[in-house]
């Protein structure tokens, strides 16, 4: 077994991975392409935690053309962060929920110049038909494609509690079919759902590893106004774990995760307004620093307990 110092910097960090792959710093550009979500169509009301923007609060909004959204962010990032390469990130709502024959045209609108070296597409496992996968496979002939699929948890009872609108089996099926197409897969996970245990978190890491995912995004549960979760939070039906417990869960997740999986995110920013709870009222970087400190404190690292697959 390798020593801590031989591990990939405690965990396989996205920024280092992208710099090695593309030769320089890379920044993501969030895009709202005007999609909606099948889980919001009546009689469904959406996931109980989903804010009104569909997690697209970092973008300029769909009233601005995709091309202009990209160019505005390019200008800002080139000027303020000295970045020269970009990933066009279709972020808001479910970005494969539409007629398959129109999707390719939508994605290609983000390719405004050669500095867009990849497209990242956030979606749900129940919106990945073979026709959609055909489109994504065609798109990756001209640009790298990251397919981000929301899982949140392997606990099927929790999936029902959060009214996710799909089952664990659908996630597994979509992942297997997308992987056959040679697409790079990134899973979205919430590591502190009130109904989940540490064992659920560890099993989530194991499933993502077993399915050969390329990346994962972790974040803590946030609570925003005008959601069913907000009412549950106000009435005390649910409580959010402490920061210390969240850090411990993330560290355990990393220990059981395959060392080759790229960590796209350890924590995220909540929406800009209407937040009842988010990151324990701390900046995202503070949460990340706590996680990194705990890894070093325990002399542990991503993949330390990755010895359960017979491969």
C-alpha positions in Angstrom: 0.0 0.0 0.0 1.3 3.4 -0.9 2.2 6.0 1.7 0.3 9.2 2.3 3.0 11.2 0.5 2.8 8.9 -2.5 -1.0 9.5 -2.7 -2.4 12.1 -5.1 -2.2 15.1 -2.8 -4.6 13.6 -0.2 -7.3 13.4 -2.9 -7.5 13.6 -6.7 -8.2 17.3 -7.1 -9.9 18.6 -10.2 -7.7 21.7 -10.7 -4.5 19.6 -10.8 -6.2 17.0 -13.1 -7.3 19.6 -15.6 -4.0 21.4 -15.6 -2.2 18.1 -16.3 -4.7 17.2 -19.0 -4.9 20.5 -20.8 -1.6 22.1 -20.0 -2.9 25.1 -18.2 -5.6 26.3 -15.8 -9.1 25.7 -16.8 -12.3 27.4 -15.6 -15.9 26.4 -15.9 -18.5 28.7 -17.4 -22.1 28.1 -16.0 -24.8 28.2 -18.6 -28.6 28.4 -18.3 -29.9 27.1 -21.6 -33.6 27.4 -20.7 -34.2 23.7 -19.9 -36.7 22.6 -17.2 -36.9 19.3 -15.3 -39.3 16.4 -15.7 -39.5 16.1 -11.9 -41.1 19.6 -11.8 -43.9 18.8 -14.3 -47.3 18.2 -12.7 -48.2 16.2 -10.7 -44.6 16.2 -9.6 -43.2 19.1 -7.6 -39.5 18.5 -7.9 -36.9 17.4 -5.4 -37.7 18.8 -1.9 -34.4 20.7 -1.7 -34.3 22.2 -5.3 -34.3 26.0 -5.4 -36.4 27.9 -7.9 -33.4 28.4 -10.3 -32.7 24.7 -10.6 -29.2 25.2 -9.3 -28.5 27.7 -12.0 -27.9 30.6 -9.7 -24.4 31.1 -10.9 -25.3 31.9 -14.5 -26.6 35.0 -16.3 -29.9 33.3 -16.9 -31.7 32.0 -20.0 -32.8 35.5 -21.2 -29.2 35.9 -22.3 -28.2 33.9 -25.3 -25.9 30.9 -24.7 -23.2 32.5 -26.9 -23.3 35.8 -24.9 -23.3 33.9 -21.5 -20.1 32.2 -22.6 -18.4 35.4 -23.9 -19.3 37.4 -20.8 -17.7 34.8 -18.5 -14.7 34.4 -20.8 -14.1 38.2 -20.6 -14.4 38.2 -16.8 -12.2 35.1 -16.3 -9.5 36.2 -18.7 -9.3 39.6 -17.1 -9.6 38.6 -13.4 -8.2 35.0 -13.2 -5.9 34.9 -16.2 -7.6 31.7 -17.5 -7.3 30.8 -21.2 -9.2 27.5 -21.5 -12.8 26.9 -20.5 -15.4 24.2 -19.9 -18.9 25.2 -20.9 -21.1 23.9 -18.1 -24.8 23.4 -18.8 -25.8 23.7 -15.2 -29.4 24.8 -14.6 -32.2 22.1 -14.3 -32.0 19.0 -16.5 -29.9 19.6 -19.6 -30.8 16.6 -21.6 -34.6 17.1 -21.1 -35.7 18.1 -24.6 -36.1 16.8 -28.1 -32.9 14.9 -28.9 -32.8 16.3 -32.4 -32.4 19.8 -31.0 -29.9 19.1 -28.2 -26.8 19.0 -30.4 -27.5 22.4 -31.8 -28.0 23.8 -28.2 -24.7 22.4 -27.0 -22.7 23.5 -30.0 -23.8 27.1 -29.4 -21.5 27.2 -26.5 -18.5 26.4 -28.7 -17.8 30.0 -29.5 -14.1 29.5 -30.1 -11.2 27.0 -29.6 -10.7 28.0 -25.9 -13.8 25.9 -25.1 -12.1 22.6 -24.7 -14.9 20.7 -23.1 -18.7 20.7 -22.4 -20.1 19.5 -19.1 -23.8 18.6 -19.0 -25.7 18.2 -15.8 -28.7 15.8 -16.0 -30.8 13.1 -14.3 -30.6 9.3 -14.9 -34.1 9.2 -16.2 -33.3 11.6 -19.0 -30.6 9.6 -20.8 -32.4 7.7 -23.5 -30.4 6.0 -26.2 -31.3 8.9 -28.6 -29.8 11.4 -26.1 -26.7 9.2 -25.7 -26.4 9.2 -29.5 -26.3 13.0 -29.4 -23.7 13.1 -26.7 -21.5 10.6 -28.5 -21.7 12.7 -31.6 -20.8 15.8 -29.6 -17.7 14.2 -28.1 -16.3 13.8 -31.7 -15.6 17.6 -31.7 -15.1 18.4 -27.9 -14.5 16.6 -24.6 -17.8 15.8 -22.9 -18.4 15.4 -19.1 -21.8 13.9 -18.3 -22.9 14.9 -14.8 -25.6 12.6 -13.4 -27.4 13.3 -10.2 -27.5 10.4 -7.7 -27.4 12.1 -4.3 -27.4 8.8 -2.4 -27.6 5.0 -2.8 -30.3 4.8 -0.1 -33.4 4.2 -2.1 -35.6 5.1 0.9 -33.8 8.5 1.0 -34.4 9.0 -2.7 -38.1 8.6 -2.1 -38.0 10.9 0.9 -36.4 13.7 -1.2 -38.9 13.0 -4.0 -36.1 12.5 -6.4 -38.4 10.9 -9.0 -36.0 8.1 -10.0 -34.7 4.9 -8.4 -31.3 3.6 -7.8 -31.8 1.1 -10.5 -32.3 3.8 -13.1 -29.1 5.5 -12.0 -27.1 2.2 -12.4 -28.7 1.6 -15.8 -28.0 5.1 -17.2 -24.4 4.9 -15.9 -23.7 1.6 -17.6 -25.2 2.6 -20.9 -23.4 6.0 -20.9 -20.1 4.4 -20.0 -20.4 2.1 -23.0 -20.5 5.2 -25.2 -17.1 6.3 -23.8 -18.6 9.3 -22.0 -16.8 10.7 -18.9 -19.1 10.4 -16.0 -19.4 12.6 -12.9 -21.8 11.7 -10.1 -23.5 14.3 -7.9 -23.8 13.3 -4.2 -25.2 14.8 -1.0 -23.3 13.3 1.9 -25.4 14.5 4.8 -29.0 13.8 3.9 -30.9 13.5 7.3 -32.1 10.0 6.5 -28.7 8.6 5.6 -26.1 7.0 7.8 -22.3 6.8 7.5 -22.8 3.4 6.0 -25.0 4.9 3.2 -22.2 7.4 2.4 -19.6 4.7 2.2 -21.8 2.5 0.0 -22.3 5.5 -2.3 -18.6 5.7 -2.7 -18.4 2.0 -3.4 -21.1 2.1 -6.0 -19.5 5.1 -7.8 -16.2 3.2 -7.9 -17.8 0.0 -9.1 -19.5 1.8 -11.9 -16.1 3.2 -13.1 -17.1 6.9 -12.6 -14.5 9.4 -13.7 -15.5 12.1 -11.3 -17.7 13.1 -8.4 -19.2 16.3 -6.9 -19.9 16.4 -3.2 -21.9 18.9 -1.3 -23.8 19.4 1.9 -27.5 19.7 2.0 -28.7 23.3 1.9 -32.2 24.6 2.8 -33.8 27.5 0.8 -37.1 29.2 1.0 -40.1 28.1 -1.1 -39.1 24.4 -0.9 -40.7 21.5 1.0 -37.4 21.0 2.7 -37.7 24.6 4.2 -41.0 23.7 5.9 -39.5 20.4 7.3 -36.5 22.4 8.6 -38.7 25.1 10.2 -40.9 22.5 12.0 -38.0 20.5 13.2 -39.0 17.4 11.1 -35.4 17.3 9.9 -32.1 18.5 11.4 -28.8 19.1 9.6 -25.7 17.4 10.9 -22.9 19.3 12.4 -19.9 20.5 10.4 -17.7 18.0 12.2 -20.0 15.1 11.2 -20.1 16.4 7.6 -16.3 16.5 7.5 -16.1 13.0 8.9 -18.6 11.7 6.3 -16.6 13.2 3.4 -13.3 11.8 4.7 -14.9 8.3 5.0 -16.3 8.7 1.5 -12.9 9.6 0.1 -11.2 6.7 1.8 -13.5 4.2 0.1 -13.6 5.9 -3.2 -11.4 4.6 -6.1 -8.2 6.7 -6.2 -8.6 7.3 -9.9 -11.9 9.2 -9.5 -11.4 13.0 -9.9 -12.9 15.1 -7.1 -14.7 17.9 -8.9 -16.1 19.4 -5.6 -15.9 18.8 -1.8 -18.4 21.6 -1.0 -20.5 24.1 -2.9 -21.9 27.5 -2.4 -25.7 27.7 -1.6 -27.9 30.1 -3.6 -27.4 33.8 -3.2 -30.7 34.5 -1.5 -33.5 32.9 0.5 -31.1 30.5 2.3 -32.3 29.1 5.7 -29.2 26.9 6.0 -26.1 26.6 4.0 -22.6 25.4 4.9 -23.0 26.3 8.6 -22.9 30.0 7.6 -19.3 29.5 6.5 -17.6 30.3 3.2 -17.1 27.2 1.0 -13.3 27.4 1.3 -13.5 27.1 5.1 -15.5 23.8 4.7 -12.9 22.5 2.2 -10.0 23.5 4.5 -11.6 21.6 7.3 -11.9 18.5 5.2 -8.3 18.7 4.0 -7.1 19.3 7.5 -8.9 16.2 8.7 -7.3 14.1 6.0 -3.9 15.3 7.1 -4.7 14.9 10.8 -5.6 11.3 10.3 -2.8 10.6 7.8 -5.4 9.2 5.4 -6.2 9.8 1.7 -8.6 9.0 -1.2 -8.6 5.3 -1.9 -6.9 4.2 1.4 -9.7 1.6 1.9 -10.3 0.9 -1.8 -9.7 -2.9 -1.5 -13.2 -4.3 -1.9 -13.5 -4.8 -5.6 -12.2 -8.1 -7.0 -10.4 -6.6 -10.0 
